[in-house]
């Protein structure tokens, strides 16, 4: 097949090289991805400060963290398809403006409810950004080798940003109040709005078909109830109400799938899931981020509230894992030129599993060395996984459908974040409450201590010294026991996924 460009005829469109403008556009897109990923985890270090200032319940605290990812996960498919239709750059700029406004509201939230509402608005805006960035990369970089490198940069910003959140948050919390972790978003969003139109080319599906509103509603109705039911069941135990909520999500999901098989222009082409590489990539994306988000959630609290590190010190202790994640995201393109993608993915997941298993040896009265070592291994494995899974997903479709395909990948990413915090965080909290000794406390004080680790530490400061010391020791031991269980669950999941990836993709 012969393709003609403005410069010269070429035999294959994949020989088209990206221009300097495209690489500058990648820098701007990387800033957006970095900020969104940082925002998903930057609150981890701010949890003790938010707990002291806004006094949220344990459920509200979990919602403050994960409602952002819940909304993102529910809207990503819709926004990815919308970007294919109205233009990915246009949707990117709209989302950047909305994200900035939502961040300003969150920074000055005066109650847990107001902060949760602001996080919802951030989720809505963020849902426009993530699939647009990956979809634009798919159309900007046609050459496969350049595209893998570009997605490596994208993956480095996504994985590194998630891990860098605690470092950024730590520095800000050392110098400012907790709302500053949101205000840092504003200059980056302003940069995106100003320079985006200059260096990013618009792209969209030339024949998009009709946008299906019922499919959009069904995708949201499937995602949010299911994630909510899982989170609440793990945190408080299953009941009939949660079973009904989960059933609503399952029915909506079934209706969504049925509708996609009947539409001429479906929101998601379900035939993609017949490809082992595509399905494996999506599942691996979800599970690797699941591990990273869970470790960041309980790890930041362990460093601060158990080992007594300041926010900045805790962020610095996470820096080696952050750097490793970025380096291995970029090295992934080099690895797959020498070994099969399935082999590289499988080894990366196995390394991350070893890192998670190392967390089982953390001690309440020990040092941070074991945590740092385990986090480095997790960061390297997740860095590889983010790059390769994203590349496999967007390479499986034609450029005009890149937004919808990348939305599937991003849905898995954000769902992984949400479930990692919800499930692993709830496991830690459940073990914490079960092991905490509040027999020496009055009713209200005992209830407050059982809400969160931060709550227990705060209560310990308001009771007699001997009682407070015993409470802190019990809280630390109980929390670390919960971390051991969560780490074991994470290690098993990653190891099983590593084996499955090797078997499913060994012929690729």
Protein Blocks (a to p, Z undefined) as FASTA:
>chain_A
ZZddfkbccfbfklpccdfklmmmmmmmmmmmmmmmmmmmmmmmmmmmmmmmnopafklm
mmmmmmmmmmmmmmmmmmmmmmmmnopklmmmmmmmmmmmmmmmmmmocbfklmmmmmmm
mmmmmmmmmmmmmmmmmmmmmblklmmmmmmmmmmmmmmmmmmmmmmmmmmmmmmcfklm
mmmmmmmmmmmmmmmmmmmccdddfblojadfklmmmmmmmmmmmmmmmmmmmmnopafk
lmmmmmmmmmmmmmmmmmmmmpmbdfbdfklmmpmklmmmmmmmmmmmmmmmmmmmmmmm
mmmmmnopafklmmmmmmmmmmmmmmmmmmmmmmmmmbcfklmmmmmmmmmmmmmmmmmm
gcfklcfklmmmmmmmmmmmmmmmmmmmmmmmmmmpcfklmmmmmmmmmmmmmmmmmmmm
mmmmmmmmmmmmmmpccklpcfklmmmmmmpmmlmmmmmmmmcfklmmmmmmmmmmmmmm
mmmmmmmmmmmmmmmmmmmmmmmmmmZZ
